[in-house]
Amino acid sequence: MTDWNDKEQVIKAVSENGYELKNASEELKADREIVMAAVQTSGRALDYASKELRADREIVMTAVQGSGEALQLASKEFRTDRE
């Protein structure tokens, strides 16, 4: 069973299934390394990332490359960014 407060366990879980980010603690949803691992697996996992990380260009670009629909989950500034 995964301890959703344990960084190593959460990284392992989101690396296998990005949607598992929804189960992570709020602190880990704000951890850049964990969110990057999640969006690399599933771009739509961006939906579960902290507000600050939904405004992180590298994370948003990675998420959108995996799923164009992830752009809808990004901060407003990225929805109008042509890049």
Secondary structure by P-SEA (a helix, b strand, c coil): ccccccaaaaaaaaaacccccccccccccccaaaaaaaaaacccccccccccccccaaaaaaaaaaccccccccccccccccc
